[in-house]
Amino acid sequence: MGKFLIVFLTIISSIVIISCTTYKEPAAVNFVDQSQIVKTQPIPNDSCAGINDGVTQCRTQNGRSMCQACCSGAWQQLVLGSGNIECPYRPTDTTFECNSNKYYISCNYYEQQPLSQQQQQQLINQQQQRLAQYRQKLQEQERLAEQRKEQLQQQQRMAQYRYQQQYLDRLSQQQKSLPNEQNYNYNNDPYFNTAPNYRYSRSGNYYETNQYGANLLKKAVNYGYEQGFRAGQADREDGWGYNYQDSYAYQDANYGYNGFYVDQNDYNYYYREGFSRGYDDGYNNRYQYGSYSNGNYSVQGAVMSQILNLQSLR
């Protein structure tokens, strides 16, 4: 059973949230006629990578809330009979199918109170600690990077040397653009007033975050895949042996991180999950785990779901 939050409308002192719940069906359902069979229509360029199959959402389109479902990393429009399914939707015998599995559909509205001032302040305190720790880690990594550059030159790994220099240039830009935590306007950042609605696991432990943290974890995987692909290409060009853990970009794992929303260890972990797969593709000159389109590298939807396995708390 899972729920997906998609729309937030501020009404005086509460937030109205549109939510959908799905129930995986243990056995097939017999329908009276075709008008009861829910069909799915792919929505172009609309990814739900990292979200489990069967999770549904309500999305407002032209003033109407439509029920959609995640299947194989892409959102699908749910269609019943001759029209789209609208929210709220509370059937007793209708399902949709994804990868030979059937899921019941139930789209409902419910109301959630915003975070209390105490909860918001707790998130702000955690955030300020993250930024302080991240600044310290950046300084430590700069020293290690200089040592690494000398080693690559001695090994005559010039392709890897050029790649690492590009990586370091990006880290330098990140460091310059870090927000000043003393002047940051937390009231204008919705992360600090949004309750957790996802759960994820790492090393046997469970963690919770909201959609802003979840989106950053997805970016970590994709950034890792991109940098891993480039590092693998460089080692192949240098004729160097396969070893993604030897790459400075893998060891650092901070590309794309600005110290916000999730702990650095979590970001590093999911970045490295993407990096190892990207390195494998780049070293072997293929796209088994991801793709490249319009100048961007990204992990395949099914791979993203396997890595993150985000679970809805609603």
Secondary structure, 3 states (H helix, E strand, C coil): CEEEEEEEEEECCEEEEEEEEEEECCCCCCCCCHHHCEEEEEEEEEECCCECCCCEEEEEECCEEEEEEEECCEEEEEEECCEECECCECCCCCEEEECCEEEEEEEEEEEECCCCHHHHHHHHHHHHHHHHHHHHHHHHHHHHHHHHHHHHHHCCCHHHHHHHHHHHHHHHHHHHCCCCCCCCCHHHCHHHHCCCCEEEEECCEEEEECHHHHHHHHHHHHHHHHHHHHHHHHHHHHCCCCCHHHCHHHHHCCCCCCCCCCCHHHHHHHHHHHHHHHHHHHHCCCCCCEEEECCEEEECHHHHHHHHCEEECC
